[in-house]
Amino acid sequence: MDEIQVETQAQSSSKIIAKSLKILAKNFTLLITITALTILPLSLLLFSLSLSTRPLATEISRKQALVAWLAPSAITRHVIREIRSDSLKLLSLKFIYFLPSYILSLSSTITVVRSAFIAHNGKTPTLESAITAVKKTWKRPLVTSLYVYFVKLLYDNAVNVCYAFPVKWVVVVLVTSCFRVLWFYGAAVLSMGMVVSVVEEREGMDALKTAFDLMGGRWFCGWLLGGLQVVLTGGIGYVFMERKGGFVDGVFLVLMFCFVVLVGYLINTVFYFECRKCLGREKVDGI
């Protein structure tokens, strides 16, 4: 890709963001209602999970590091039993949060994408149309989300494996950095795959393959948009966990997170249409 193409796709990214914000402005009441019903409780659950599991996860990591230095003994076996017990507690906590978080995540994706789909076609979305979309299409995004989860799991494990190799830290940092940079594009493909499963009769690997094909000629634009969403959501989450402020700061960060997630859904939907437009397949029958 030459310099002109890179510049063109960078400009295209800014236009996609502008179109997304325009959809938000025109359908502000509806999208804020959807956010209050789905994205806000989802965000509260995610931050609550992070706060609940962090002390336990830190304790497990500390004990694992300790075991690595201890010689085999009764003390070592006792520490290993504690690690297993703590790990079960951690899994139990995550399981408690999983189902409500999953339902809210799926609902927010379908309702916002469907509303953006209608708005992009020049019509006015309603709360009723958003709810109808959930009833009609939940199976397709559900199947696709399982594939998305599997790919994310592979990525997380690949990064963790890099840290496990006994090589120089410079090499580890370099390799993991490459993984993270590539993940920006991967995140964009997975996000568009979810959009495809909402607005087309596709699901699972078929939806992800369609998303990959659509983004074929616009990989840099997808990389920018995907990277922006990953950095912003990850950054807000990091600041929230490390913050020294009080309740007001926490509320502000949660609301910021909700806004980024909402706009992210809109960006993914608009980007989907732009990719189809470039391939001469702008018309979508939809649901």
N, C-alpha and C positions, 0 to 999 in steps of 0.2 A: 504494500500500500504506500503510495507516494504522499508527499507533504500536503498537496492540494486536497486529496481524498480525506486525509486525517482532519484537516481544517474544516472541510465540508461536513464531516460527520460530527465534529465537535459543535459546529453551529446548529446542526440538526438536533443534537441532544438538548441544547438550550431552547430550541423551538418546541420540542416535545414537552419539556418542563413547563414552558409558558402555556401551551394548550391544556395541560393537565390542571394548572392553577386556574385557567379560565373556566374549565368545567366545574371546578370546586366553587368558584365565585357564583356561577349561574345556578348551581344546585346546592347552595350552601346549607339551607335548612335540612334538606333530605340527608345529605352526606354527614352533617353533624349529628343528626338523629341516629344514623347507622353507626357512627363512631361511638356515640354514647351507649348504644345497645350491644355492640360487639367488640370494637377495638379497645375501648376504655377498660371494660372488665377483663379482656384478654391481657392487656398491658399490666393491670394490677396483679393478675395471677402470675405472670412471668416474673415481675419484680419481686413479688412475695416469695415465689419459689427460689429465686436467687438468694434472697436474704435468709431464707430458712435452711438452705442446703450448704451455703458457703462455709459456715463454721465446721460442719461435719466433713465436707470435702477437704478442707484445709487440714483437719486432724488426721484424716486418712492418708493424705500425702505426706504429712510429717512422720507418721508411723511407718509408712512404706520406705521412706528414706532411712529411718532408724534401723529397720530390719536388714537393709542392704549392707549396713556396717557391722551388725552383730554376728558373732559366731553362733552356730547351732547350739541351742541350749533350751532349758525350760522357760527362760525369760523370752527368748525369741518365739517359741511356740505360743506363749501367752499373748504376745503382741500380735502375732498372726491371727489368733482367734478374735482379738479385739478389732482388727482390720475387717475381718469377715462380718462381724456383728455390726460394725459401723456402716459397712457397704450395704448390708440388708436394710438398715434404717434409711440410708440414702435412697435406695431403690424404692422403698415403700413411700417415701415422701414424694418422689417424682411420679409414682403411679397415681397417687391421690390427686395430683394436679393435672395429670395427663389428659384424662377424658374431657373435663370442662374446657381446658385450654384448646384441645383439638377441635371440639365442636364450635367454639367461638372463632377459632382461626378459619375454619372452613366456611362458616356463615359470613364472616367479614369479607373473605375473598369473593364469594359468590355475589353478595349483595352490592359491593362497591364496583366490581367488574361489570356486572349486569347494568348497573346504573350508568356507568361511564360508557358502556356500549350503546345504550339508548341515547344518551346525551350526544355522543359523537355522531350519531346518525340524524341529529337535528330534532329529536323528539324530547319530550319532558318525562324523565323517570319519576316514579312515585314509590312510596314505601310499599304499596301493594304489589307493584311489579317486582320489587326487590325480594319480597317474601315469596312470591310465586316462583321466582327463579330458583330459590333454595329448594322448594318442594319438587320442582321439575328436574333439576340438574345435579342434585347433591351426590348422586352415585358416581358420575364421571370425575368430578374434582376429588372425590374421596379416593378413588383408585389411583389417580395421578399423584395425589399427595403421598401415597404409600411409596411410590417410586422415588419421589422427591426426597422423602425421609431416608430411604435406603442410600441414595447418592450422597446425601449430607453425612450419613454415618460412615461411608467409605472415605470421604474427605477428612473427617475428624480423625479416623483411625490412621490414615496415611500420614497426617501431621504428627500424631503421637508416636508412630513408628520411627519417624525421623529423629525424634528426641531420644529414642531408646538405643540408637546405634552409638557405639563408643568411638566417635570421630571428633575432630576439632570443632569447637563451638562455632567457628566462622563458617564451616561447611554446613552445619545444621541450620544456622540462621539464613544462609544463602538459599538452601533447598526449601525450607519452610516459607521463606519470603516469596519464592517462585510459586509455590503452591497457593499462597494467599492471593497473589496477583492473578493467577489463572482462575481462582475461585470467583473473582469479580464477574468474569464472563459466564462461568458455570451458574452463578446465582441468577444472572439475567435469563439464561436459557430455561432454568427451572421455573422462574417466575412467569415467563411467557407461556411455558407449558401449562401452567395452571389457568392462564387466561384462555388458551386454546380449548382446554377441557370445559370451560364455562360457556364459551360462545360457539363452539363447533361440536359436532357429534364425534368427538375423539376422546380417548382416555388412555391413561397409563403411558407405556413406551411410545405408542402411536402419537400421543399429544406432545411428548417431549421431542420426538423426532421431527414432527411438524414445526415445532418452535425452533429447533436447530436449523432446519432448512430455511425457514423464513428469515432468520438472522444471518444467513450465510454471507451476504454482501455487505452487512452492516455490523460486523463484529466489533469494530472499535466503538461505535455508538452504544452498542449493548454493553460493552466493557465499562464505558464511562458511567452509564446509568445504573448498571448493576453495582459497580464499585461505590458510587455515591450512596446508594441505599445501605450497603453493607457497612461502610464507614460511619454513616450518620447513626444508624441504629446501634451498632457496636459501640460507638463513641458515647452516646447517651447512656447506654447501659453501664459502661465503665465509670463514667462520671457519677452516676447514681450510686453505684456500689462504693465508690471511694470518697463520696462527698462528706464534708464536715459540717454542712449546714443543717437546718432543722426541717420542720414539716413543710414550710412554704417552698423551699428549694426542691424538696422531693416531689411535691405536687406539680411544680413547673416542669421538671424533667419528665414526669409521666405524661403530661399534656403534650410536651414536645415530641415524645416518642409516638404518641397517638397520631399527631399531625404528620410525622415522617412516614409512618406506616400507611396512613390514608392516602397521602400524595404518592407514595410508592405504588399502591394499587392502580391509581389513575395513570401514572407514568407508564406502567407495564401495559395497560390497555391501549393507551394512545400509541405507544411504540409498536404494539402488535398491528394496529391499523396502518402505521407508516411503513412497516415492513411489507405488508400485503400490497400497499400502494406502489411500492418500488418494483414489485414483481408483477404488477398489472392485475392483481386479484383483490381489488379494493372492496368489492361487494361481498358481504357476508350475510347469509340468511339468518343466522342467529337462532335463539331458542324461542 
